[in-house]
Amino acid sequence: MKKLSINTLAAGLLLAAASGTALANSKTVVLVHGAFADGSSWKRVIDKLQRQHTEVIAVQLPLTSLKEDVAVTQRAIARAHGDVVLVGHSWGGTVISEAGNDARVKSLVYVAAFAPDSGQSTGDLAGSYPAPPGSAGIAKTADGFLYLPSKSVREDFAPDIKAGEQSTLTVTQGPIRADAFAQKVTHAAWHDKPSWYVVSKNDRMINPDLERAMAKKIGAKSTEVAASHVSMVSQPEEIARVIEQAVK
């Protein structure tokens, strides 16, 4: 067996140290979808982030309770490399407000998302402003899960994307247990972490004025886009740009 020279050994140690430093300085974007969606709703944003060599994890929430959705998000944070930029859409904003308390999470990005305060629920926030038009189209199963019929997806949830994409969103949507909207955040991470917020000016599922009010309350760097509730589908370039700001 050949003996390693001092120079070879030193070079190996330096390479290992450099790799460790690179890993320690890396960041991972963890994407958290909302109600009536799943992780594939981030596809266009994922493509754009990966072209910038940004590491991405998209969670698949069970949408059964705030506690269980936070647990799934925490598992994604645990397997991420380096620091984490946590991004939430719609209901996902409530999830990241709780899961974002993890020490590895360095910043939060809200995309047309709820941003409850400590001790506040999603329902508390939604009820604080006039109901948006899309709320009337939400249907409920016999066992207490909320979902969107295809007409509601076309007219309210995602009116600014192509018909084929609307159909895909309809059949891949994740129904959410209605009780989840009454469950309260224990400590809102945005009190302690820098935040970004993207307001959808044409949102028919969350009142755009409520989105603006939430962005202001959490002290977020705010951007407005002329988009429906699913801006990550219809305006992926803008959403990816804001996420990259949080990464940098």
N, C-alpha and C positions, 0 to 999 in steps of 0.2 A: 504494500500500500504506500502510495506516494505521500510524502510530507508536504503540507502547504507552506509556501514561503511566507515570510513575515509580510511582504508587500501584498501578496494575494489575500491573506487573511485580513489585513487592514482595509483593502479595497472592498472586501465583502462586508465588513462591519460598517464602512461608510455608506455603502449602498443600502444596507438594511436600515440604517439610521435615517437616510434620506427618504426611503419609502415610508417609514413610520411618521416622519414629519409631514410628508405629503398627505398621508391618510388623516393625520390629526388636523391638518388645515383644510381638509375637504368639507364640502357641504352636500347634503342630500335634501331634495325637495320631496316632502310627503304630501300627497294630494288626497283630500278627503271630500268625497262626493256628498250630495244632499239627498233629501227625500225625493222619491219619484225618479231616481237615477241610479247608476252604478258606476264603478270605476272607469268603464269605457267612455263615459261622458267627457273625460279629460284627454281623449286620444290625440286630438290636434295640438293641444298644449304640450303633451308629452313629446310629440314629434319635434316640436320647435325647441323645447328645452334640451332634448338629447342632441340636436344639431349643434348646440352650444356646449356640448360635452358636460352637461349637468346631469348628475345622477338623480333618478326619480323613482319613487315608490308610490303606487296608487292603491289605496286600501279598498277593501270590499266590506262595507258596513252591513251588519245584520239588520239594522234599523228596528231593533226590538226594544231598546231602551237607551237612555243617555249613558248609563253605566257600561253597558255592553259595547256600545259604539266607541266609547273612550278606551276601553280595554283593547279592542282591535287596533285602534290607532296607536296606542302605547306599544303594542307588539311591533308595529311597523317602525316606530321611532327606535326601538331597541335594536333592530337589525340594520338600521341605516348607518352609513359611514360618516364619521365626523359630525359636525354640527348640523342641525336640522332647521329648515325653513318650512313651517307648517301652513298649508293652504286649505281653506275650507270654502265650499260653495253652499249657500242656502242653509239647511239644517247642519251642514258640516261646519258652519261658523260656530254654532253652539258647541259642537264636539271639540273643535280646536281651542275654544275658550277654556275648556276644562283640561284637555290633554296637553295643552301648551305650557302647563306648569312644570313639565319635565325639564330638568336642568340643561339638557342637550338642545332644547328648542331655543333658538336665538331670535327668531322673528316670526310674525304672523301675517298672513295675507288673507283678507276676507273678500270673496267674490260674490257680490249680490247676496250677502250672507247675514245671518243673525249674529249679533255680538252681545249676548246677555251680560249683565253685570253680576257680581257675586250675589247669590241668593235670589237670582231672577231666572225665570223660565223663558223658553221660546214663546209660549203662549202669552206671557205677560207683555213681551215686546210687541208681538203681532197685534194684540188688543189695544195698544197705546196709540195707534193711528187708524184712520179709516181703512176698512177692509179693501184690498185690491180686487179687481174684477175676477181674477182667476180663482179666488177662494170659493166662489159659488159652484165651480165645476168639480170640486173634490168629492170623490165617492168613498163610501166606507163599506168594508166587508162585514159579514155577520160576526166575525171574531175580533173586530175592533181595529182593523188595519185600513189606512187611507191610501187611495190610489187615484190616478188620473185616467179617465176614459180617453179614447183617441181624439175625440172632439176637443177636449180641454187641452190636450198636448198641442194640437194644431193651432188653436185660437188663443191660448193663454200662456202655456208653458214655453213653447218654442215656435212662435209664429214667424220668425225671421230666418228659418233654415229650410232646406229643401224637403219636399214631401217624403222622399225615401228615408231621410234622416229622422224626420218626425215619426215615421213608422217604426224605425229601429228603437228610438227612445221609448215609444209606447210599449213595445214588447219586452224590452230589457229593464224597464223601470223596477225599482225596489219599493214596494209598498212599505209604509212606516206605521208602527203601532201608534195610534192616536194619543195614548197616554204619555208618550215620550215628550210631547210638546209641553206637558205640565211639570216635567222634572227640572229641578233647579241646578244651576251651576254653583259649586261650592266656593271657588275662588277664581275669578276671571283673570286669565293669564295676561290679557292686554294691559292690565295695570302695571305689569313688570317688564313687558317685552315691547320693542318697537313694532308698529303695525302699519300695514297698508290696506286700503279699501278701494275696491272697484265698484262704483255705483252703475247699475243698469238703468239708463234713463227711461227706457220703454218697458220696464218690468211690470207684468200683470199678476205676479205671484207674491211679491213683497212690495209694499208701497215704496216708490222711489224716495219720497220725502222721509220715510222711516230710515231708509238706507243712508241718506245724507245725515240724518240726526245721529245715527249710530257711529258713522265715520267721525263726526265731530266729537262725540262724547269720548271715544277711545283715543282721540288724538292721532288718528291715522293720517298718513300721506294719502290723500284722496285723488282718485281719477274717475271721470265719468265717461261712459261709452254709450253710443246710440245703439243699444242692444236690448233684446228680451232678457228673461230670467237666465237663459243658458248662454251667457256671453262667452263662456269658455268654448262653446261649439261655434257660435256665429262670429266671434271676434277673438280667435285664438292668439293672433299676433299681439294684440294689446294686452291680453292676460299674461302671456309669456313674458312680455316686456316688463310688466310690473313685478312679476315673480323674480325675474333676473335682477331687478333693482334691490329687492329684499335679499337676494343671494349675495350681492356685492357689498 
